[in-house]
Amino acid sequence: MKTQRAGYGLFAALIALTLLICAAIIATFAVTGPDHGQPAPAGAAAGPGTAGPAGTRPGGATARAVDTGGWAGTWSAAPGESGTGPAGPHSVRNVVHTSLGGDQARITLSNLFGTEPLRVAHASIAVAAASDGASDGASVVAGTLREVLFAGRPSAIVPPGGHVVGDPALLPVPQDGHLLVTLHVPASGPAGTVTLHERASQTSYLGPGDRTSDTDGSAFTHRTSAWHYLTAVDVHNPAARGAVVAIGDSLTDGAGSTPDTDRRWTDHLADRLHAGRWGYGVLNLGIGGNRLLQDGIGPSGLSRFERDVLERSGARVVVIELGINDIIRPPRPADPAAITAGLRTLAEQARANGLRVVGTTLMPFEGHRRHTPELEAVREEVNQAVRAGRVFDDVIDFDRAVRDPYAPDRLLPAYDSGDHLHPNDAGYAQLARSVDLAALIGERSAARL
């Protein structure tokens, strides 16, 4: 299992000192987005995740400095599925992995797929004592549990299709650590569907009644592989430069990696950025099975780009990894020109909002049950357009990073999870290593990792 560089033992010992520092901070940050569950008025001012004016065109675009009041995303997940919530009053303790530390935290709750208002009676946030899916994975580091308020109130009502942002909570958030975000849904919760992110590659927990103030995990008797309602955690960190937002499909979501070990390529990328002191959070907005052009498993990349990327707190760079499901999933035949045009549309939206936009090539999948020579030709044509520089500001060549040099239409066996489409842990690490960090941020001359 991956060793956490946050150093929980030392971290717990320093909490008292950190809290004294945090107590001196005056929290003047207002709730962004809908007001206590009410939709934002039309024409309202952009929130802290909105970038500045349009950036430069391909060939030299650099991540712009954006004034976000010291806030940046440390974790995020795309609302991708609807489901049925547990019957009766219950609490869900979502376990999330941080990419950036800070002295305050705030959460975003979504009811995107809900057909009835989502009523959250209480909420809390804390540092996790463990995060490996073990029986104590729902336990809290002593002294870190904080109540989350919404516009000064302990409860929130999130309308169908809406979201709400919690008030900042004074909490020393570890870099490369884990947080527990616990939500109590009273009675039977929403009568209709609820909003989830399935296949999270992370174990979270469910328990009866209101368990938001529990510091041990004994009452959380059920496990879940889905994140419930929670779509973002931001941190206050004046030294942070912003966030890299990755939008993609199962290859970004981490399918094929070992659960509860944080071995998605975005996790490895966050580690590299941290080691190089770049000052960026990394946000994973992948949805397994997601397509660029059409809704299906989650809203399409085109339809969710504004919500999932442009509205992320502190977003400065977007990495786009989409298109393979447009090739291998119906309707067919896949149109390489349409896929390339869709990628270009996302790139233009990102630039219009001041973001630097980086794209990936499509990885090989020969040997997968859906592979055909015709679909392979589509993949190659899309990759040719991407490599030619006609779509993005810069390119990460995922294809070359993990393909077998003797059979370039296949994943290298050492990187193959077994289905000939998704990488394994070693493959995801290799994808992250293939990223030129200076090119990612737009600082090619920087002497860093």
C-alpha positions, 0 to 999 in steps of 0.5 A: 500500500502507498505510504502517506507522506503526510505523516499522520503521527507528526501531523497529530502532534502539531494539531494544537499549534496549528489550531492556534494559528488557524484561530487567528484567521478571520474567515470572511469567505462567503458561500459560493453557488446556490444560497443554502440550496437555492439556485444562483440568480441568472447573471450572478457574478462568477464564483472562485473557480471561474478563471479570468479572461481568454488565454492565448492560442496554441503555441505558448499558452501559459496557466494564468494567475487567478485570484481565488482568495487563496482557495484551490481544489484539493479533491473533486469527483464528477457526479456521474450516476444516479442511485437509491439512497439507504432506507431510514435515517443514515449517515455516509462517511465519504473518504477522499484523498487530498492533493493539496494541504491548507488551513481551512476546508469547504465542501460542495454537495450535489443533487444533480440527479435527484428528483426530490430535494436533498435534506442534509441535517448535519455535516462534518469534516475530519482527518482520517486515521486510516484510509486502506479500507480496513475496519478502522477506515472511518475513524478520525484523527483525534482533535480534527473533527469539525462541524460543517455549516451552510450559510451559518446553519447546521443543515442544508436543502439542495434542490433537484439538479442543484448544489450547495457549498458549505462554509469554510471550516478551520481545519489543518488539511494534510497534503497527500492525506485523507479526509472524512466528510460525513453527511447525515440524511434524515428520515428516508432521504430523497424519495427519488434518485440520489447523486453518486460517483460509482466505482470510486476505487475508494472505500467509504462507509454507511451507518444508521442515524446521525454519526457526524460527530462520531470519532471512531468508525464502529457505527459505520457497519456498511461499506460502499464503493461510491461517493455520495452527494459530495463532489468537491473539497477546497482548501484555503492555502495562500501559497497555492498556485491553483489546480490542474483539472483532469476530465476523462473516462475510466482511464482517468477514474482509475479503473484497473488500479488497486482500490484504497491505494490512490494509484490513479495517474492523477494521484501520481501526478499530484505526488510529482507536483508536490515533490517539485514544489509546484503548488498545484492541487490535482482534481480528478473528474473522470467517469468510467464509461464516459463519452465525449460527444453523447450522454450515456454513462454520465453526461457527455464531456461536452455537456459537463465541461462547464460544471465539472471543469470551468467551475472548479476552484482555482482551476488553471490547467485542464487535461482532457482525456476523452474519446476512446468510448466514442470509438468502442461504444455504440453508436458506430461507426465512430467518426474521427472528425467528429471526435476531433471537433469535439475535443477542439470545442472543449479546448476553445471553451477552456481558452475562453475562460483563461485556462491552459488546455492540455490533451492526451492521445488515446491509448492502445486497446488491441486485444480488448473484446471490442477492438476491430481494425476499423476502430483502430484506424479511427484511434490512429486518425484522432491521435494524428490530429492531436499530435499535429498540434491542431487541437490543444496547447500541448500534448501528453502522449499517453499512447507512446507511454504505455504501448508495447513497442513491438506491438504498438496497437497493444498495451505493454503487458507490464502495464496491462490490468488484464482487459487490454484497455485499462492500465494497472498500477504500474501503468498509471504510474507510467502515465504520470511519469510521461507528463512534462510538468513544465509543459503542463503548466506552460513553464518550459524553461523552469528548472524543476522536476 
